[in-house]
Amino acid sequence: MTTPYAAPAPYAAPLDLAGRTALVTGAAGGIGRACALRLASAGADVRAVDRDAEGLDALVGQAAGLPGTVGPRVLDLTDLDAAEQAAAGTDILVNNAGLQLVRPIEDFPPDVFHTVLTVMLEAPFRLIRGALPHMYRQGWGRIVNVSSVHGLRASPYKSAYVAAKHGLEGLSKTAALEGAAHGVTSNCVNPGYVRTALVERQLADQARAHRLPEDRVLTEVLLRDSAIKRLIEPEEVAEAVAQLCGPHAASVTGTSQVLDGGWTAH
């Protein structure tokens, strides 16, 4: 089967997603919020999915005046049937939602392990499953999975998170192979530590635990293996996501786009 493809004009104008419907999970804050705003700024109508209703309301306020729209959808991704239904009719799917717990394996609560895998691996599968029929019918679709450097490297005490991200990498590649003949791409974006509320709270906690100023925690603990000694901004990740949705990314599929400040160069 010949893969549908329309060549974009050389030196094309800035990203134009007018008429496209995007779904972003974990959209109430951090990377998800930045992705929702970036896609809406390109003209997409964004379904912003999160269980944080107040955060979604704030996002809608931030998106006022953008070319595209942001519509809030309060949803707990552990409701897998609802997640699959929410993805129906989407042209762009950004699987971003996640959670973290740091514990040794022998102390890791099994129920939390199950929840992490549900939200970060099984829910993306169900969302992709819900989105693909529409994407296949129209011969175009973009799946972007916000993975992590931990989708490529392991760290101690993060068994559930690392397992989920490694699984997401495999799911993304499988979707890429199955979707290629239908004009659907699937890729991962793999940031290191990003400046989010979760990480900033971790900075404060680590500073107290190690009796270090926060700037030293950043370089000596969190960014120890990174060549670039700063946190990544959510907007940097959102821009990488947006690039994978553009016309010049039609042949980019099954990949992992790493934004880790040189962590994996070691």
C-alpha positions as a Python dict, from the first residue, in 0.01 Angstrom:
ca = {
    (1, 'M'): (0, 0, 0),
    (2, 'T'): (128, 347, -85),
    (3, 'T'): (147, 575, 217),
    (4, 'P'): (-52, 899, 160),
    (5, 'Y'): (172, 1204, 154),
    (6, 'A'): (137, 1559, 28),
    (7, 'A'): (469, 1740, 0),
    (8, 'P'): (476, 2070, 191),
    (9, 'A'): (597, 2383, 22),
    (10, 'P'): (967, 2454, 76),
    (11, 'Y'): (1038, 2709, 346),
    (12, 'A'): (684, 2662, 467),
    (13, 'A'): (508, 2916, 687),
    (14, 'P'): (495, 2864, 1065),
    (15, 'L'): (305, 2561, 1189),
    (16, 'D'): (-60, 2573, 1084),
    (17, 'L'): (-293, 2324, 1252),
    (18, 'A'): (-617, 2505, 1175),
    (19, 'G'): (-900, 2254, 1140),
    (20, 'R'): (-717, 1987, 1340),
    (21, 'T'): (-846, 1846, 1667),
    (22, 'A'): (-583, 1761, 1928),
    (23, 'L'): (-613, 1581, 2260),
    (24, 'V'): (-354, 1644, 2533),
    (25, 'T'): (-355, 1449, 2859),
    (26, 'G'): (-224, 1594, 3182),
    (27, 'A'): (-307, 1933, 3035),
    (28, 'A'): (-373, 2127, 3356),
    (29, 'G'): (-8, 2201, 3426),
    (30, 'G'): (356, 2163, 3331),
    (31, 'I'): (438, 2002, 2999),
    (32, 'G'): (74, 1927, 2919),
    (33, 'R'): (-33, 2286, 2964),
    (34, 'A'): (255, 2407, 2745),
    (35, 'C'): (160, 2154, 2475),
    (36, 'A'): (-206, 2255, 2481),
    (37, 'L'): (-117, 2623, 2447),
    (38, 'R'): (139, 2557, 2171),
    (39, 'L'): (-102, 2352, 1961),
    (40, 'A'): (-383, 2605, 2013),
    (41, 'S'): (-145, 2882, 1909),
    (42, 'A'): (-103, 2694, 1579),
    (43, 'G'): (-481, 2688, 1532),
    (44, 'A'): (-570, 2344, 1665),
    (45, 'D'): (-884, 2286, 1869),
    (46, 'V'): (-749, 2118, 2180),
    (47, 'R'): (-928, 1876, 2409),
    (48, 'A'): (-747, 1940, 2735),
    (49, 'V'): (-780, 1630, 2954),
    (50, 'D'): (-693, 1624, 3324),
    (51, 'R'): (-852, 1536, 3656),
    (52, 'D'): (-765, 1885, 3789),
    (53, 'A'): (-1071, 2095, 3709),
    (54, 'E'): (-928, 2416, 3854),
    (55, 'G'): (-608, 2377, 3656),
    (56, 'L'): (-807, 2325, 3337),
    (57, 'D'): (-1010, 2639, 3405),
    (58, 'A'): (-686, 2836, 3442),
    (59, 'L'): (-561, 2688, 3115),
    (60, 'V'): (-875, 2797, 2932),
    (61, 'G'): (-814, 3150, 3058),
    (62, 'Q'): (-455, 3142, 2934),
    (63, 'A'): (-569, 3023, 2592),
    (64, 'A'): (-815, 3309, 2540),
    (65, 'G'): (-740, 3489, 2216),
    (66, 'L'): (-534, 3213, 2058),
    (67, 'P'): (-617, 3105, 1700),
    (68, 'G'): (-734, 2764, 1822),
    (69, 'T'): (-957, 2670, 2112),
    (70, 'V'): (-900, 2483, 2436),
    (71, 'G'): (-1189, 2278, 2569),
    (72, 'P'): (-1152, 2132, 2920),
    (73, 'R'): (-1238, 1767, 2981),
    (74, 'V'): (-1220, 1653, 3343),
    (75, 'L'): (-1121, 1287, 3330),
    (76, 'D'): (-934, 1040, 3549),
    (77, 'L'): (-732, 822, 3312),
    (78, 'T'): (-780, 518, 3533),
    (79, 'D'): (-1127, 514, 3374),
    (80, 'L'): (-993, 342, 3066),
    (81, 'D'): (-1322, 315, 2877),
    (82, 'A'): (-1380, 688, 2917),
    (83, 'A'): (-1024, 759, 2802),
    (84, 'E'): (-1072, 559, 2483),
    (85, 'Q'): (-1402, 733, 2411),
    (86, 'A'): (-1248, 1077, 2469),
    (87, 'A'): (-991, 1016, 2194),
    (88, 'A'): (-1246, 941, 1921),
    (89, 'G'): (-1227, 1186, 1633),
    (90, 'T'): (-888, 1335, 1721),
    (91, 'D'): (-626, 1416, 1458),
    (92, 'I'): (-342, 1470, 1706),
    (93, 'L'): (-294, 1276, 2029),
    (94, 'V'): (-40, 1383, 2292),
    (95, 'N'): (-1, 1126, 2569),
    (96, 'N'): (156, 1326, 2850),
    (97, 'A'): (-11, 1247, 3184),
    (98, 'G'): (208, 1086, 3445),
    (99, 'L'): (285, 1042, 3813),
    (100, 'Q'): (587, 949, 4017),
    (101, 'L'): (675, 775, 4341),
    (102, 'V'): (1036, 718, 4449),
    (103, 'R'): (1081, 401, 4658),
    (104, 'P'): (1305, 91, 4658),
    (105, 'I'): (1138, -204, 4486),
    (106, 'E'): (1097, -395, 4812),
    (107, 'D'): (910, -98, 4961),
    (108, 'F'): (714, 4, 4652),
    (109, 'P'): (337, -26, 4715),
    (110, 'P'): (187, -270, 4460),
    (111, 'D'): (-129, -62, 4427),
    (112, 'V'): (73, 246, 4332),
    (113, 'F'): (275, 42, 4082),
    (114, 'H'): (-52, -70, 3926),
    (115, 'T'): (-186, 287, 3911),
    (116, 'V'): (132, 421, 3751),
    (117, 'L'): (122, 153, 3482),
    (118, 'T'): (-249, 215, 3427),
    (119, 'V'): (-216, 591, 3379),
    (120, 'M'): (115, 594, 3194),
    (121, 'L'): (94, 285, 2973),
    (122, 'E'): (-250, 127, 2959),
    (123, 'A'): (-430, 461, 2922),
    (124, 'P'): (-207, 567, 2629),
    (125, 'F'): (-288, 234, 2462),
    (126, 'R'): (-659, 295, 2504),
    (127, 'L'): (-629, 656, 2385),
    (128, 'I'): (-438, 545, 2075),
    (129, 'R'): (-695, 273, 2018),
    (130, 'G'): (-972, 532, 2036),
    (131, 'A'): (-797, 778, 1804),
    (132, 'L'): (-677, 547, 1528),
    (133, 'P'): (-1005, 473, 1345),
    (134, 'H'): (-1058, 841, 1263),
    (135, 'M'): (-693, 891, 1176),
    (136, 'Y'): (-696, 590, 946),
    (137, 'R'): (-1016, 700, 771),
    (138, 'Q'): (-872, 1040, 683),
    (139, 'G'): (-521, 914, 603),
    (140, 'W'): (-351, 1149, 851),
    (141, 'G'): (-269, 1147, 1220),
    (142, 'R'): (-2, 1240, 1470),
    (143, 'I'): (64, 1051, 1794),
    (144, 'V'): (322, 1206, 2025),
    (145, 'N'): (405, 1026, 2346),
    (146, 'V'): (577, 1234, 2611),
    (147, 'S'): (824, 978, 2738),
    (148, 'S'): (1138, 1063, 2933),
    (149, 'V'): (1507, 1001, 2948),
    (150, 'H'): (1382, 724, 3178),
    (151, 'G'): (1229, 562, 2873),
    (152, 'L'): (1589, 504, 2760),
    (153, 'R'): (1777, 483, 3089),
    (154, 'A'): (1688, 345, 3431),
    (155, 'S'): (1737, 508, 3769),
    (156, 'P'): (1713, 340, 4109),
    (157, 'Y'): (1394, 372, 4313),
    (158, 'K'): (1174, 454, 4012),
    (159, 'S'): (1063, 104, 3911),
    (160, 'A'): (705, 191, 3813),
    (161, 'Y'): (794, 509, 3626),
    (162, 'V'): (1083, 348, 3438),
    (163, 'A'): (877, 40, 3354),
    (164, 'A'): (590, 255, 3224),
    (165, 'K'): (816, 475, 3012),
    (166, 'H'): (1002, 179, 2865),
    (167, 'G'): (665, 24, 2779),
    (168, 'L'): (547, 351, 2623),
    (169, 'E'): (851, 348, 2395),
    (170, 'G'): (755, 3, 2266),
    (171, 'L'): (389, 96, 2226),
    (172, 'S'): (487, 407, 2030),
    (173, 'K'): (706, 210, 1791),
    (174, 'T'): (435, -49, 1734),
    (175, 'A'): (183, 226, 1654),
    (176, 'A'): (438, 375, 1413),
    (177, 'L'): (474, 49, 1222),
    (178, 'E'): (100, -15, 1207),
    (179, 'G'): (9, 344, 1120),
    (180, 'A'): (268, 408, 851),
    (181, 'A'): (51, 287, 563),
    (182, 'H'): (-231, 512, 681),
    (183, 'G'): (-42, 842, 706),
    (184, 'V'): (-19, 820, 1086),
    (185, 'T'): (308, 884, 1266),
    (186, 'S'): (394, 792, 1624),
    (187, 'N'): (694, 925, 1813),
    (188, 'C'): (825, 982, 2162),
    (189, 'V'): (971, 1300, 2308),
    (190, 'N'): (1220, 1227, 2584),
    (191, 'P'): (1304, 1515, 2816),
    (192, 'G'): (1526, 1508, 3119),
    (193, 'Y'): (1421, 1705, 3427),
    (194, 'V'): (1169, 1973, 3332),
    (195, 'R'): (1082, 2285, 3532),
    (196, 'T'): (744, 2175, 3665),
    (197, 'A'): (582, 2212, 4005),
    (198, 'L'): (663, 1850, 4083),
    (199, 'V'): (1034, 1894, 4011),
    (200, 'E'): (1054, 2229, 4189),
    (201, 'R'): (904, 2069, 4500),
    (202, 'Q'): (1162, 1794, 4467),
    (203, 'L'): (1438, 2057, 4461),
    (204, 'A'): (1322, 2192, 4795),
    (205, 'D'): (1289, 1843, 4945),
    (206, 'Q'): (1636, 1741, 4822),
    (207, 'A'): (1785, 2064, 4956),
    (208, 'R'): (1652, 1987, 5303),
    (209, 'A'): (1757, 1623, 5287),
    (210, 'H'): (2112, 1697, 5169),
    (211, 'R'): (2148, 2026, 5358),
    (212, 'L'): (2245, 2198, 5035),
    (213, 'P'): (2124, 2516, 4868),
    (214, 'E'): (1879, 2447, 4588),
    (215, 'D'): (2120, 2555, 4315),
    (216, 'R'): (2367, 2287, 4429),
    (217, 'V'): (2092, 2024, 4446),
    (218, 'L'): (2013, 2100, 4086),
    (219, 'T'): (2368, 2045, 3961),
    (220, 'E'): (2493, 1784, 4208),
    (221, 'V'): (2185, 1563, 4241),
    (222, 'L'): (1922, 1601, 3969),
    (223, 'L'): (2150, 1718, 3688),
    (224, 'R'): (2459, 1524, 3788),
    (225, 'D'): (2464, 1327, 3460),
    (226, 'S'): (2351, 1614, 3237),
    (227, 'A'): (2607, 1816, 3042),
    (228, 'I'): (2376, 2120, 3043),
    (229, 'K'): (2322, 2216, 3404),
    (230, 'R'): (1973, 2362, 3396),
    (231, 'L'): (1616, 2243, 3401),
    (232, 'I'): (1435, 2212, 3069),
    (233, 'E'): (1145, 2453, 3026),
    (234, 'P'): (801, 2305, 2949),
    (235, 'E'): (782, 2523, 2638),
    (236, 'E'): (1092, 2351, 2497),
    (237, 'V'): (919, 2015, 2522),
    (238, 'A'): (601, 2159, 2373),
    (239, 'E'): (794, 2291, 2074),
    (240, 'A'): (941, 1947, 2011),
    (241, 'V'): (590, 1802, 2027),
    (242, 'A'): (460, 2065, 1784),
    (243, 'Q'): (739, 2000, 1536),
    (244, 'L'): (638, 1635, 1518),
    (245, 'C'): (286, 1745, 1419),
    (246, 'G'): (400, 1957, 1123),
    (247, 'P'): (409, 1869, 752),
    (248, 'H'): (786, 1828, 738),
    (249, 'A'): (769, 1552, 1001),
    (250, 'A'): (567, 1317, 781),
    (251, 'S'): (860, 1075, 753),
    (252, 'V'): (957, 1098, 1119),
    (253, 'T'): (803, 799, 1293),
    (254, 'G'): (901, 534, 1543),
    (255, 'T'): (1165, 762, 1691),
    (256, 'S'): (1257, 900, 2032),
    (257, 'Q'): (1346, 1269, 2025),
    (258, 'V'): (1576, 1327, 2319),
    (259, 'L'): (1591, 1658, 2508),
    (260, 'D'): (1811, 1561, 2800),
    (261, 'G'): (2097, 1810, 2806),
    (262, 'G'): (2344, 1539, 2710),
    (263, 'W'): (2245, 1289, 2980),
    (264, 'T'): (2238, 992, 2739),
    (265, 'A'): (2563, 1100, 2567),
    (266, 'H'): (2759, 926, 2843),
}
